[in-house]
Amino acid sequence: MSDPSTAPVTYEVADGIGTVTFNRPDGMNSLTLSTKVALRDALHAAAADSEVRCVVLTGAGRAFCVGQDLKEHVAELTGDSHSLGDTVAEHYNPAVTAIATMPKPVIAAVNGIAAGAGASLAFAADFRILRRSAGFNLAFAGIALSCDTGASWTLPRLVGHGKATELLMQPRTIPADEAYTLGLATAVVDDEAFNGEVAALARSLADGPTLALASIKRALAFSATHDLPSSLEHEGQKMGITGASADHLAAVQAFLAKEKPSFTGR
């Protein structure tokens, strides 16, 4: 068997929290083909695992993920294909779709620089917790590429069309504190407190009413591409599902008894 510690992406589950970690610290967690395949598969596994109630995506070492591995990429460009091949459709799109659509909250624990596709993956998460020493860089135009991994969809929804255009067409490193001001970060945490803050948020979400959280996540995504009447109808459907859930009954009973509810996600 292969050594999990040398895998380009690791996936671990503990107490209802699934942690997906970019594990190429010497390469600043850049995305080789094997890394992209492992990331896609780990995210699909986390999405499908009923025991996982919250997912954390993070990186080993000093970077979160700096996007496509350019050493591997240039070898492909100078080969026979002279193109990106099918990696966007086969790897980037499935990975970002899994993050954005899985019926459980996803935390991007941005431990260092997140660039290119690495930034895009973080933008698709429900929460982005940044070390104060971390930052984002929409590096695509710097290497004469368009944007991928959902950046054209997520970034304008976080910062607005005008700012998204600026950040994509004139890429630069956005420090953590500025990222927070722009709306790209949920929270910025001093480096020494980072792991504890991520763990506390993950625990809170995993212990929460995850059926309701998944329904809220889906309602927000639905309303982004539908009109008000359709969104109201969809909200009604989700309220019907969550209103009939064991978690809702437990929450109401606990409220009346002045107790703290215990949620099962059902």
N, C-alpha and C positions, 0 to 999 in steps of 0.2 A: 504493500500500500504506500501511496505517496504521503509525505510528511505535510500535515495541514499547515504547519508554520511557514512552509515555503510556497503555499498556494497564492496566486496573485490576488485573490479575494477570499476572505474567510467569512463563514456564516456560523454564528453560535446562538443558541436559544437558552435563556435562563429566566425562570419565574415569569413567563409570559412576554418577555422582551426578546426580540430577535435583533441581533447586531450584525450588520454587513460591513466589513472593513476592507477598504483598499489596502493591499498588503505588499506594495512594491516601494518601500520607503527610499531605497537607494535610487530609484527612478522617479522620485516625487509622485509616486502613484499614477504615472502616466499610463495611458490605455493602450496596451498591446492587444493583439487579437485574442490571446488567451485570457487576458484580464477582462475584456469586453464580454467574452462568452461566459466567464465565471460570474461576472456581475449580473448579467441577464438571468442566469440560472438561479443565483442566490436570491435575487429579488422575486422571481417567480415562486421559489420555494417558500419565502417568507409570506408572500401574498396568499398562498394556498394553505398554509399551516394554521389550522383552527386553534392551536395552542398559543399562537403568537398574537398578542393583543396590541402591540406597539412595535415599530421598527425603528432602529437607529442606523443611519448610514454615516460612516466616518472613515478617517484615514489613519494609517500607521505612520509614525515619523513626523516630519515637519510640514508636510503638505496634506491637504485633503485630496485633491486630484487635479493635475494640471492639464487634463484633456488628452487628446491623441498623442501617442508616443511617436515623435517625429523621426526618430532614427529608423524605426520599423517602416514608417510611412514613406520616407524618401526612397527606401529600397523598392517599395511597391511602385512608386511613381516612375522610377527609372527602369522598371522592368517592362514587360510587354503590355500591361493594361493602360498605363498613363492615366489612371482614374482612381476615384475613391472605392471603386468596386461596389459591393452590396452592403458595406458595413453600416451605413445609416439605417437601411431597412432591416437588416438582420440583427443588429446589436444596439445601436443608440435608441432607435424608436421603441423597441420592446422594453428596454430598461426604463426609459422615462415614463412610458405608459404604465408600467407596473407601479412605479412610485405614485403617480398621479391618481390612479384608479383603484388601488388595493383598498379593501373595506376596513382599513385600520389606519391610525395616524402614523405618519412618518416624520422623524426628526432628522434633519441634516445637522450633524455635529461637526461644524466646520473648524477643524483643528489647525488649519494652516491655509495657504493660498489655494483657492479654487478657481481654475482658469478654463476657458473654453467649455468643452462638454462637462467638465467638472463643475463649473459654475451653473450650467444649465440643469444638471442633475439636482443640485441643491435648491434651485429655484422651484423645482417641481414638488419639493417636500412641503409638508404642512407647517412645519416649524423649522427655523434656521437659527441655531445657537452658534455664535462665533466667538472664538478666542479673540481677545483684544489685539493680538499680533497677527490675526488672519486677515484675509481680504479676498475680493473677487476681481477677476479680469476677463472681460469678454473679448478674448484674444483672436477671434476668427479673422477679422479683417486684416490684422497684422500679418497673417500668412496668406492673404488673398483668398479667403474663403467666405462664403455666406455663413449663416448661423444654423446650428442644428440642435438636436436633443431638446426640442421644445422651446428654445429661448425666444423665438418669435411670438409664442403664445403666452408664456409665463411672464416674461420680463415687462411687457407693456402693462400687464394687469397688476404688477407690483409697483411700478414707478411711473406709469403713464407713457403715452406714445412718444412724446417729444424727448423725454429723458432716455427712453429705451433706444431711440434712434441715435442719440449722441453716444451712449455707452457702447453701442455695437459698431458704429462707423468710426469712432475715435477711441479705440480701446486704451484703457489705462488701468492701473491697479487702484481699486476702490478700497481704502482702509476700512476696518471694521466699524469705527464710529460713524464714518460717512455712510456706510452701508445701512446702518441703523436709521440714520436720519432720512435716507431715501426710501426706506421701507423694505430693503432687501434682507434685513436681519430681524428676527423676532426679539433677540436679546444679544448683547455683547457682554462677555464675562471675562474678568481677569484670568490670565492663563492658569494660575494656581487653583482657581475655583472652578475651572471649566468642567472637568470630569464629574464633579459632584453635582453641578447644576444640570448637566445632561442626564445624569442618573436619576435625579429627583423628578425632572419633567417626565422622563420615560416611565417611571414608577407611577406617577400621578395619572398619566394617560392610560397605562395598562390596567390600573385599578378602576378606571372610570367606566361609564356606560358605553361600551365600545360599539354596540349596535346603533345607539344614538349618534355617536361620533362619526361612524361610517355614513350614516344617513345625512348628517350635516355636510360632510365632505362631498357626497354625491349631489346634494341639493345646490351647493355652491358651484360645482362644475356644470350642472345642468343649466342653471340660470345664466351662466356666462354666454351661452349660445342659444337661448330661447327668449321669447317675449314674456311680458308679465303674466298674461293669462295662462300660458303653458307652465310657467314657473309656479304659479299659484296652485295649479292642478297637481303638479309634481310634489309640491310641499304637502298638499293634502294626503297624497299617497304615502309619503314618508311618515307623516304624523299618524296615519292609521296603523302603520307597521309598528312604530315605536310606542304608540299609545296602548297597543295590545301586548307589549313585551313584559316579561317578568321583571326586568330592570325598572320599568316605569312604576309598576305596582310596588316593588320594594322601596323605591325612592319616596313615593307618596306615604307609604306606611311608616317609613323611618322618619319622615318629616313630622308627621302627626305625633309620633312617639318621642320626638326630639332626640333621635338617635342618628348615627352615621350609617348610611345605606351600604350594603355590600352588593356589588354588581357582578353579574356572570356573563354579560354580553349577549343575553338571550331575552 
